[in-house]
Amino acid sequence: MAEKRRFKKRYCKYCERKTDFMDYKDISSLKFSLSERYKIMPRRLTGNCKRHQDMIAKTIKQARAAALIPYTVSRKAVVLTPFEEIK
C-alpha cells in the first residue's frame, strides 16, 4: 500500500508577527495574498489563520474600492508580472 503523503504544515505569518492591523495602502504586503489575476488566495494555499484571512480579505476589498488594486485583469492584455504596475 502506498503511504499517505505528508505535507509541510503552513503557519500564519501574521500570527508570528503578531499583526493586529493591516493597512489597505500597503500594497506590497497584500500582493502575497493575491493571485496573478488579482484574486484573493484561499487559506489552504497561503496558510493564514481564519482571523487574519478575514482581515486580509477586508483590506484587499478596501484597496480595490480606493482603486489601488484592480478588480479584474483583462485577458487580452496579459502581463507577466502584474505587480510591477502597482507602485
C-alpha positions in Angstrom: 0.0 0.0 0.0 1.2 3.5 -0.8 1.9 5.7 2.2 0.0 8.8 2.7 1.8 12.0 1.7 3.0 14.2 4.4 2.8 17.9 3.6 4.6 20.6 5.5 2.3 22.4 7.9 1.8 26.0 6.9 1.9 28.7 9.6 0.2 32.0 9.6 2.9 34.6 9.0 0.7 37.3 10.5 0.3 35.4 13.8 4.1 35.0 14.0 4.5 38.8 13.6 1.5 39.4 16.0 -0.2 41.6 13.5 -3.4 43.3 14.8 -3.9 45.9 12.0 -3.5 45.8 8.2 -3.3 48.9 6.2 -5.0 48.9 2.8 -2.4 51.4 1.5 0.4 48.9 2.0 0.1 47.0 -1.3 3.5 45.4 -1.1 2.3 43.2 1.8 -1.1 42.5 0.2 0.4 41.1 -3.0 1.4 37.8 -1.3 -2.3 37.1 -0.8 -3.3 37.8 -4.4 -3.0 35.6 -7.4 -1.7 36.9 -10.8 -5.3 37.8 -11.7 -5.7 39.7 -8.5 -8.0 37.1 -6.9 -7.8 36.6 -3.2 -5.9 33.4 -2.5 -7.6 30.8 -0.2 -6.4 29.9 3.3 -5.2 26.5 2.3 -2.7 28.0 -0.1 -1.5 30.9 2.0 -1.5 29.1 5.3 -3.2 32.0 7.1 -5.5 31.5 10.1 -9.2 32.4 9.8 -8.9 35.7 11.7 -6.1 37.0 9.6 -7.6 35.7 6.3 -10.7 37.7 7.1 -8.6 40.8 7.8 -6.7 40.3 4.5 -10.0 39.9 2.6 -11.4 43.1 4.1 -8.2 45.0 3.5 -8.0 43.9 -0.2 -11.6 44.9 -0.7 -10.8 48.4 0.8 -7.8 48.7 -1.5 -10.0 47.8 -4.5 -12.6 50.4 -3.6 -9.8 53.0 -3.3 -8.6 52.0 -6.8 -5.2 50.9 -5.6 -5.7 47.3 -6.8 -7.8 46.4 -9.9 -10.9 44.3 -9.6 -10.1 42.2 -12.7 -7.4 41.8 -15.2 -8.1 41.8 -18.9 -7.5 38.5 -20.6 -6.3 40.3 -23.8 -3.7 42.3 -22.1 -1.6 39.6 -20.5 1.1 40.9 -18.2 3.9 38.7 -17.0 4.2 40.3 -13.6 1.0 42.3 -12.8 2.5 43.6 -9.5 5.1 45.7 -11.4 2.2 48.0 -12.5 1.3 48.7 -8.9 3.7 51.1 -7.2 
